[in-house]
Every structure is written in structure tokens, then in C-alpha cells.
Amino acid sequence: MIPEVLADAFDVGPEATKFFVSFLNRVQRYHVDNINGAKTEETRCRRVEKSVQLFLTAKPR
């Protein structure tokens, strides 16, 4: 399940969504677990931003 903050970020960058969907499940889970593991909202937002930037530059990690 994609975290809501990541899904909202995908609304801004549809290219990132296409790239994320093309990942293997383990790579998708890496990003989702990384975001869900954040203890503060600030950290969560920073991790989402970093992930989306990686996806826009076509890098899985």
C-alpha cells in the first residue's frame, strides 16, 4: 500500500508514478517502508521529496 503522502506527491509528478510502478516489489517496498518508518511529519515529507526526486531522475535508489 502506497502511503498517502507519497500518493499525493505522485499527483504533482505523474512521471514519477510511472517510474515507481515499474519497480520490482522489493524496491517499491524499500521506499514505502522508508517513508512509513519516519517518526515525525517533517522527516516523512523530506523522505517523500527525496524519493520523488530520485524517480524523476530515473534512479530506483
PyMOL Python script that loads the backbone (N, CA, C, O; Angstrom):
from pymol import cmd

cmd.read_pdbstr("""\
ATOM      1  N   MET A   1       0.833  -1.176   0.000  1.00  0.00           N
ATOM      2  CA  MET A   1       0.000   0.000   0.000  1.00  0.00           C
ATOM      3  C   MET A   1       0.887   1.253   0.000  1.00  0.00           C
ATOM      4  O   MET A   1       1.825   1.366   0.789  1.00  0.00           O
ATOM      5  N   ILE A   2       0.579   2.160  -0.875  1.00  0.00           N
ATOM      6  CA  ILE A   2       1.363   3.385  -1.004  1.00  0.00           C
ATOM      7  C   ILE A   2       0.910   4.387   0.055  1.00  0.00           C
ATOM      8  O   ILE A   2      -0.285   4.656   0.181  1.00  0.00           O
ATOM      9  N   PRO A   3       1.864   4.946   0.826  1.00  0.00           N
ATOM     10  CA  PRO A   3       1.478   5.946   1.820  1.00  0.00           C
ATOM     11  C   PRO A   3       0.779   7.138   1.156  1.00  0.00           C
ATOM     12  O   PRO A   3       1.079   7.502   0.020  1.00  0.00           O
ATOM     13  N   GLU A   4      -0.149   7.725   1.888  1.00  0.00           N
ATOM     14  CA  GLU A   4      -0.942   8.830   1.344  1.00  0.00           C
ATOM     15  C   GLU A   4      -0.067  10.005   0.911  1.00  0.00           C
ATOM     16  O   GLU A   4      -0.330  10.632  -0.115  1.00  0.00           O
ATOM     17  N   VAL A   5       0.974  10.302   1.690  1.00  0.00           N
ATOM     18  CA  VAL A   5       1.837  11.437   1.330  1.00  0.00           C
ATOM     19  C   VAL A   5       2.586  11.164   0.027  1.00  0.00           C
ATOM     20  O   VAL A   5       2.829  12.087  -0.751  1.00  0.00           O
ATOM     21  N   LEU A   6       2.951   9.916  -0.217  1.00  0.00           N
ATOM     22  CA  LEU A   6       3.620   9.574  -1.471  1.00  0.00           C
ATOM     23  C   LEU A   6       2.640   9.626  -2.633  1.00  0.00           C
ATOM     24  O   LEU A   6       2.979  10.108  -3.714  1.00  0.00           O
ATOM     25  N   ALA A   7       1.438   9.137  -2.419  1.00  0.00           N
ATOM     26  CA  ALA A   7       0.412   9.202  -3.463  1.00  0.00           C
ATOM     27  C   ALA A   7       0.097  10.653  -3.820  1.00  0.00           C
ATOM     28  O   ALA A   7      -0.092  10.977  -4.993  1.00  0.00           O
ATOM     29  N   ASP A   8       0.041  11.525  -2.815  1.00  0.00           N
ATOM     30  CA  ASP A   8      -0.185  12.947  -3.071  1.00  0.00           C
ATOM     31  C   ASP A   8       0.968  13.543  -3.864  1.00  0.00           C
ATOM     32  O   ASP A   8       0.749  14.381  -4.739  1.00  0.00           O
ATOM     33  N   ALA A   9       2.175  13.128  -3.573  1.00  0.00           N
ATOM     34  CA  ALA A   9       3.337  13.626  -4.309  1.00  0.00           C
ATOM     35  C   ALA A   9       3.288  13.160  -5.757  1.00  0.00           C
ATOM     36  O   ALA A   9       3.754  13.868  -6.650  1.00  0.00           O
ATOM     37  N   PHE A  10       2.732  11.983  -6.000  1.00  0.00           N
ATOM     38  CA  PHE A  10       2.616  11.488  -7.371  1.00  0.00           C
ATOM     39  C   PHE A  10       1.639  12.324  -8.187  1.00  0.00           C
ATOM     40  O   PHE A  10       1.753  12.383  -9.411  1.00  0.00           O
ATOM     41  N   ASP A  11       0.686  12.966  -7.534  1.00  0.00           N
ATOM     42  CA  ASP A  11      -0.237  13.858  -8.249  1.00  0.00           C
ATOM     43  C   ASP A  11       0.517  15.008  -8.896  1.00  0.00           C
ATOM     44  O   ASP A  11       0.113  15.511  -9.945  1.00  0.00           O
ATOM     45  N   VAL A  12       1.602  15.421  -8.276  1.00  0.00           N
ATOM     46  CA  VAL A  12       2.411  16.529  -8.786  1.00  0.00           C
ATOM     47  C   VAL A  12       3.303  16.069  -9.943  1.00  0.00           C
ATOM     48  O   VAL A  12       3.509  16.811 -10.904  1.00  0.00           O
ATOM     49  N   GLY A  13       3.830  14.846  -9.847  1.00  0.00           N
ATOM     50  CA  GLY A  13       4.735  14.348 -10.876  1.00  0.00           C
ATOM     51  C   GLY A  13       4.302  13.007 -11.419  1.00  0.00           C
ATOM     52  O   GLY A  13       4.748  11.975 -10.917  1.00  0.00           O
ATOM     53  N   PRO A  14       3.438  12.985 -12.441  1.00  0.00           N
ATOM     54  CA  PRO A  14       2.968  11.699 -12.975  1.00  0.00           C
ATOM     55  C   PRO A  14       4.098  10.837 -13.548  1.00  0.00           C
ATOM     56  O   PRO A  14       3.975   9.614 -13.606  1.00  0.00           O
ATOM     57  N   GLU A  15       5.187  11.466 -13.967  1.00  0.00           N
ATOM     58  CA  GLU A  15       6.323  10.683 -14.474  1.00  0.00           C
ATOM     59  C   GLU A  15       6.900   9.823 -13.358  1.00  0.00           C
ATOM     60  O   GLU A  15       7.332   8.693 -13.586  1.00  0.00           O
ATOM     61  N   ALA A  16       6.901  10.372 -12.153  1.00  0.00           N
ATOM     62  CA  ALA A  16       7.414   9.632 -11.000  1.00  0.00           C
ATOM     63  C   ALA A  16       6.544   8.407 -10.726  1.00  0.00           C
ATOM     64  O   ALA A  16       7.054   7.351 -10.350  1.00  0.00           O
ATOM     65  N   THR A  17       5.253   8.547 -10.910  1.00  0.00           N
ATOM     66  CA  THR A  17       4.340   7.421 -10.699  1.00  0.00           C
ATOM     67  C   THR A  17       4.652   6.288 -11.662  1.00  0.00           C
ATOM     68  O   THR A  17       4.726   5.126 -11.263  1.00  0.00           O
ATOM     69  N   LYS A  18       4.832   6.624 -12.913  1.00  0.00           N
ATOM     70  CA  LYS A  18       5.140   5.604 -13.919  1.00  0.00           C
ATOM     71  C   LYS A  18       6.431   4.881 -13.580  1.00  0.00           C
ATOM     72  O   LYS A  18       6.522   3.663 -13.731  1.00  0.00           O
ATOM     73  N   PHE A  19       7.430   5.625 -13.123  1.00  0.00           N
ATOM     74  CA  PHE A  19       8.708   5.021 -12.777  1.00  0.00           C
ATOM     75  C   PHE A  19       8.560   4.130 -11.547  1.00  0.00           C
ATOM     76  O   PHE A  19       9.104   3.026 -11.518  1.00  0.00           O
ATOM     77  N   PHE A  20       7.831   4.594 -10.531  1.00  0.00           N
ATOM     78  CA  PHE A  20       7.638   3.814  -9.311  1.00  0.00           C
ATOM     79  C   PHE A  20       6.922   2.503  -9.612  1.00  0.00           C
ATOM     80  O   PHE A  20       7.305   1.460  -9.082  1.00  0.00           O
ATOM     81  N   VAL A  21       5.904   2.535 -10.441  1.00  0.00           N
ATOM     82  CA  VAL A  21       5.139   1.337 -10.775  1.00  0.00           C
ATOM     83  C   VAL A  21       6.006   0.315 -11.529  1.00  0.00           C
ATOM     84  O   VAL A  21       5.747  -0.887 -11.462  1.00  0.00           O
ATOM     85  N   SER A  22       7.006   0.780 -12.226  1.00  0.00           N
ATOM     86  CA  SER A  22       7.866  -0.125 -12.988  1.00  0.00           C
ATOM     87  C   SER A  22       8.870  -0.871 -12.104  1.00  0.00           C
ATOM     88  O   SER A  22       9.518  -1.809 -12.567  1.00  0.00           O
ATOM     89  N   PHE A  23       9.007  -0.464 -10.837  1.00  0.00           N
ATOM     90  CA  PHE A  23       9.949  -1.117  -9.927  1.00  0.00           C
ATOM     91  C   PHE A  23       9.502  -2.526  -9.576  1.00  0.00           C
ATOM     92  O   PHE A  23       8.322  -2.866  -9.655  1.00  0.00           O
ATOM     93  N   LEU A  24      10.476  -3.334  -9.189  1.00  0.00           N
ATOM     94  CA  LEU A  24      10.169  -4.616  -8.573  1.00  0.00           C
ATOM     95  C   LEU A  24       9.528  -4.333  -7.219  1.00  0.00           C
ATOM     96  O   LEU A  24       9.720  -3.262  -6.643  1.00  0.00           O
ATOM     97  N   ASN A  25       8.775  -5.292  -6.723  1.00  0.00           N
ATOM     98  CA  ASN A  25       8.089  -5.103  -5.444  1.00  0.00           C
ATOM     99  C   ASN A  25       9.041  -4.767  -4.308  1.00  0.00           C
ATOM    100  O   ASN A  25       8.701  -3.964  -3.440  1.00  0.00           O
ATOM    101  N   ARG A  26      10.219  -5.361  -4.296  1.00  0.00           N
ATOM    102  CA  ARG A  26      11.156  -5.105  -3.188  1.00  0.00           C
ATOM    103  C   ARG A  26      11.664  -3.672  -3.195  1.00  0.00           C
ATOM    104  O   ARG A  26      11.925  -3.109  -2.132  1.00  0.00           O
ATOM    105  N   VAL A  27      11.807  -3.077  -4.361  1.00  0.00           N
ATOM    106  CA  VAL A  27      12.259  -1.690  -4.436  1.00  0.00           C
ATOM    107  C   VAL A  27      11.118  -0.749  -4.032  1.00  0.00           C
ATOM    108  O   VAL A  27      11.342   0.250  -3.349  1.00  0.00           O
ATOM    109  N   GLN A  28       9.912  -1.071  -4.455  1.00  0.00           N
ATOM    110  CA  GLN A  28       8.756  -0.280  -4.025  1.00  0.00           C
ATOM    111  C   GLN A  28       8.630  -0.342  -2.504  1.00  0.00           C
ATOM    112  O   GLN A  28       8.411   0.675  -1.845  1.00  0.00           O
ATOM    113  N   ARG A  29       8.769  -1.533  -1.966  1.00  0.00           N
ATOM    114  CA  ARG A  29       8.643  -1.702  -0.514  1.00  0.00           C
ATOM    115  C   ARG A  29       9.741  -0.950   0.227  1.00  0.00           C
ATOM    116  O   ARG A  29       9.494  -0.412   1.306  1.00  0.00           O
ATOM    117  N   TYR A  30      10.942  -0.904  -0.329  1.00  0.00           N
ATOM    118  CA  TYR A  30      12.038  -0.146   0.288  1.00  0.00           C
ATOM    119  C   TYR A  30      11.613   1.311   0.495  1.00  0.00           C
ATOM    120  O   TYR A  30      11.791   1.866   1.580  1.00  0.00           O
ATOM    121  N   HIS A  31      11.065   1.912  -0.528  1.00  0.00           N
ATOM    122  CA  HIS A  31      10.659   3.314  -0.435  1.00  0.00           C
ATOM    123  C   HIS A  31       9.460   3.492   0.503  1.00  0.00           C
ATOM    124  O   HIS A  31       9.428   4.429   1.301  1.00  0.00           O
ATOM    125  N   VAL A  32       8.498   2.611   0.406  1.00  0.00           N
ATOM    126  CA  VAL A  32       7.309   2.705   1.268  1.00  0.00           C
ATOM    127  C   VAL A  32       7.701   2.521   2.735  1.00  0.00           C
ATOM    128  O   VAL A  32       7.261   3.287   3.591  1.00  0.00           O
ATOM    129  N   ASP A  33       8.519   1.519   3.029  1.00  0.00           N
ATOM    130  CA  ASP A  33       8.950   1.284   4.410  1.00  0.00           C
ATOM    131  C   ASP A  33       9.779   2.449   4.936  1.00  0.00           C
ATOM    132  O   ASP A  33       9.671   2.820   6.105  1.00  0.00           O
ATOM    133  N   ASN A  34      10.597   3.017   4.079  1.00  0.00           N
ATOM    134  CA  ASN A  34      11.410   4.164   4.465  1.00  0.00           C
ATOM    135  C   ASN A  34      10.520   5.345   4.860  1.00  0.00           C
ATOM    136  O   ASN A  34      10.789   6.026   5.850  1.00  0.00           O
ATOM    137  N   ILE A  35       9.487   5.578   4.104  1.00  0.00           N
ATOM    138  CA  ILE A  35       8.562   6.684   4.386  1.00  0.00           C
ATOM    139  C   ILE A  35       7.709   6.376   5.616  1.00  0.00           C
ATOM    140  O   ILE A  35       7.535   7.234   6.481  1.00  0.00           O
ATOM    141  N   ASN A  36       7.184   5.171   5.695  1.00  0.00           N
ATOM    142  CA  ASN A  36       6.345   4.798   6.842  1.00  0.00           C
ATOM    143  C   ASN A  36       7.133   4.733   8.146  1.00  0.00           C
ATOM    144  O   ASN A  36       6.558   4.879   9.225  1.00  0.00           O
ATOM    145  N   GLY A  37       8.442   4.516   8.057  1.00  0.00           N
ATOM    146  CA  GLY A  37       9.275   4.419   9.246  1.00  0.00           C
ATOM    147  C   GLY A  37       9.643   5.752   9.856  1.00  0.00           C
ATOM    148  O   GLY A  37      10.240   5.792  10.932  1.00  0.00           O
ATOM    149  N   ALA A  38       9.306   6.827   9.207  1.00  0.00           N
ATOM    150  CA  ALA A  38       9.636   8.159   9.733  1.00  0.00           C
ATOM    151  C   ALA A  38       8.819   8.431  10.992  1.00  0.00           C
ATOM    152  O   ALA A  38       7.625   8.137  11.051  1.00  0.00           O
ATOM    153  N   LYS A  39       9.480   8.994  11.988  1.00  0.00           N
ATOM    154  CA  LYS A  39       8.799   9.250  13.263  1.00  0.00           C
ATOM    155  C   LYS A  39       8.113  10.611  13.289  1.00  0.00           C
ATOM    156  O   LYS A  39       7.136  10.796  14.013  1.00  0.00           O
ATOM    157  N   THR A  40       8.607  11.549  12.518  1.00  0.00           N
ATOM    158  CA  THR A  40       7.980  12.879  12.502  1.00  0.00           C
ATOM    159  C   THR A  40       7.473  13.202  11.105  1.00  0.00           C
ATOM    160  O   THR A  40       7.945  12.654  10.109  1.00  0.00           O
ATOM    161  N   GLU A  41       6.512  14.093  11.058  1.00  0.00           N
ATOM    162  CA  GLU A  41       5.948  14.516   9.772  1.00  0.00           C
ATOM    163  C   GLU A  41       7.016  15.193   8.910  1.00  0.00           C
ATOM    164  O   GLU A  41       7.021  15.049   7.687  1.00  0.00           O
ATOM    165  N   GLU A  42       7.902  15.919   9.548  1.00  0.00           N
ATOM    166  CA  GLU A  42       8.978  16.608   8.841  1.00  0.00           C
ATOM    167  C   GLU A  42       9.890  15.610   8.125  1.00  0.00           C
ATOM    168  O   GLU A  42      10.238  15.799   6.960  1.00  0.00           O
ATOM    169  N   THR A  43      10.266  14.564   8.826  1.00  0.00           N
ATOM    170  CA  THR A  43      11.120  13.528   8.234  1.00  0.00           C
ATOM    171  C   THR A  43      10.385  12.816   7.114  1.00  0.00           C
ATOM    172  O   THR A  43      10.963  12.535   6.064  1.00  0.00           O
ATOM    173  N   ARG A  44       9.121  12.525   7.334  1.00  0.00           N
ATOM    174  CA  ARG A  44       8.310  11.842   6.315  1.00  0.00           C
ATOM    175  C   ARG A  44       8.256  12.667   5.034  1.00  0.00           C
ATOM    176  O   ARG A  44       8.438  12.129   3.942  1.00  0.00           O
ATOM    177  N   CYS A  45       8.011  13.960   5.158  1.00  0.00           N
ATOM    178  CA  CYS A  45       7.938  14.838   3.988  1.00  0.00           C
ATOM    179  C   CYS A  45       9.281  14.911   3.266  1.00  0.00           C
ATOM    180  O   CYS A  45       9.338  14.906   2.036  1.00  0.00           O
ATOM    181  N   ARG A  46      10.354  14.976   4.041  1.00  0.00           N
ATOM    182  CA  ARG A  46      11.687  15.023   3.445  1.00  0.00           C
ATOM    183  C   ARG A  46      11.988  13.734   2.664  1.00  0.00           C
ATOM    184  O   ARG A  46      12.572  13.781   1.581  1.00  0.00           O
ATOM    185  N   ARG A  47      11.588  12.597   3.217  1.00  0.00           N
ATOM    186  CA  ARG A  47      11.825  11.320   2.543  1.00  0.00           C
ATOM    187  C   ARG A  47      10.976  11.184   1.281  1.00  0.00           C
ATOM    188  O   ARG A  47      11.441  10.649   0.275  1.00  0.00           O
ATOM    189  N   VAL A  48       9.755  11.660   1.331  1.00  0.00           N
ATOM    190  CA  VAL A  48       8.897  11.631   0.142  1.00  0.00           C
ATOM    191  C   VAL A  48       9.521  12.497  -0.947  1.00  0.00           C
ATOM    192  O   VAL A  48       9.608  12.091  -2.106  1.00  0.00           O
ATOM    193  N   GLU A  49       9.950  13.678  -0.564  1.00  0.00           N
ATOM    194  CA  GLU A  49      10.562  14.596  -1.526  1.00  0.00           C
ATOM    195  C   GLU A  49      11.800  13.972  -2.170  1.00  0.00           C
ATOM    196  O   GLU A  49      11.992  14.067  -3.382  1.00  0.00           O
ATOM    197  N   LYS A  50      12.632  13.337  -1.353  1.00  0.00           N
ATOM    198  CA  LYS A  50      13.839  12.694  -1.870  1.00  0.00           C
ATOM    199  C   LYS A  50      13.485  11.547  -2.823  1.00  0.00           C
ATOM    200  O   LYS A  50      14.096  11.402  -3.881  1.00  0.00           O
ATOM    201  N   SER A  51      12.500  10.740  -2.443  1.00  0.00           N
ATOM    202  CA  SER A  51      12.096   9.619  -3.288  1.00  0.00           C
ATOM    203  C   SER A  51      11.569  10.103  -4.633  1.00  0.00           C
ATOM    204  O   SER A  51      11.945   9.570  -5.677  1.00  0.00           O
ATOM    205  N   VAL A  52      10.711  11.099  -4.611  1.00  0.00           N
ATOM    206  CA  VAL A  52      10.143  11.614  -5.864  1.00  0.00           C
ATOM    207  C   VAL A  52      11.241  12.186  -6.748  1.00  0.00           C
ATOM    208  O   VAL A  52      11.210  11.998  -7.964  1.00  0.00           O
ATOM    209  N   GLN A  53      12.203  12.878  -6.165  1.00  0.00           N
ATOM    210  CA  GLN A  53      13.319  13.411  -6.957  1.00  0.00           C
ATOM    211  C   GLN A  53      14.124  12.268  -7.596  1.00  0.00           C
ATOM    212  O   GLN A  53      14.556  12.380  -8.743  1.00  0.00           O
ATOM    213  N   LEU A  54      14.318  11.193  -6.870  1.00  0.00           N
ATOM    214  CA  LEU A  54      15.009  10.028  -7.437  1.00  0.00           C
ATOM    215  C   LEU A  54      14.224   9.456  -8.612  1.00  0.00           C
ATOM    216  O   LEU A  54      14.794   9.115  -9.648  1.00  0.00           O
ATOM    217  N   PHE A  55      12.905   9.356  -8.435  1.00  0.00           N
ATOM    218  CA  PHE A  55      12.071   8.790  -9.501  1.00  0.00           C
ATOM    219  C   PHE A  55      12.092   9.672 -10.741  1.00  0.00           C
ATOM    220  O   PHE A  55      12.116   9.173 -11.866  1.00  0.00           O
ATOM    221  N   LEU A  56      12.082  10.976 -10.535  1.00  0.00           N
ATOM    222  CA  LEU A  56      12.089  11.904 -11.690  1.00  0.00           C
ATOM    223  C   LEU A  56      13.404  11.860 -12.448  1.00  0.00           C
ATOM    224  O   LEU A  56      13.445  12.183 -13.635  1.00  0.00           O
ATOM    225  N   THR A  57      14.486  11.464 -11.775  1.00  0.00           N
ATOM    226  CA  THR A  57      15.780  11.331 -12.441  1.00  0.00           C
ATOM    227  C   THR A  57      16.048   9.893 -12.861  1.00  0.00           C
ATOM    228  O   THR A  57      17.162   9.546 -13.255  1.00  0.00           O
ATOM    229  N   ALA A  58      14.997   9.045 -12.770  1.00  0.00           N
ATOM    230  CA  ALA A  58      15.052   7.644 -13.209  1.00  0.00           C
ATOM    231  C   ALA A  58      16.071   6.807 -12.424  1.00  0.00           C
ATOM    232  O   ALA A  58      16.765   5.962 -12.990  1.00  0.00           O
ATOM    233  N   LYS A  59      16.147   7.058 -11.115  1.00  0.00           N
ATOM    234  CA  LYS A  59      17.015   6.273 -10.252  1.00  0.00           C
ATOM    235  C   LYS A  59      16.158   5.546  -9.220  1.00  0.00           C
ATOM    236  O   LYS A  59      15.346   6.177  -8.543  1.00  0.00           O
ATOM    237  N   PRO A  60      16.322   4.236  -9.088  1.00  0.00           N
ATOM    238  CA  PRO A  60      15.496   3.494  -8.141  1.00  0.00           C
ATOM    239  C   PRO A  60      15.866   3.733  -6.674  1.00  0.00           C
ATOM    240  O   PRO A  60      15.001   3.652  -5.802  1.00  0.00           O
ATOM    241  N   ARG A  61      17.151   4.028  -6.389  1.00  0.00           N
ATOM    242  CA  ARG A  61      17.584   4.286  -5.005  1.00  0.00           C
ATOM    243  C   ARG A  61      18.653   5.337  -4.990  1.00  0.00           C
ATOM    244  O   ARG A  61      19.150   5.696  -3.922  1.00  0.00           O
TER     245      ARG A  61
END
""", "prot")
cmd.dss("prot")
cmd.show_as("cartoon", "prot")
cmd.util.cbc("prot")
cmd.orient("prot")
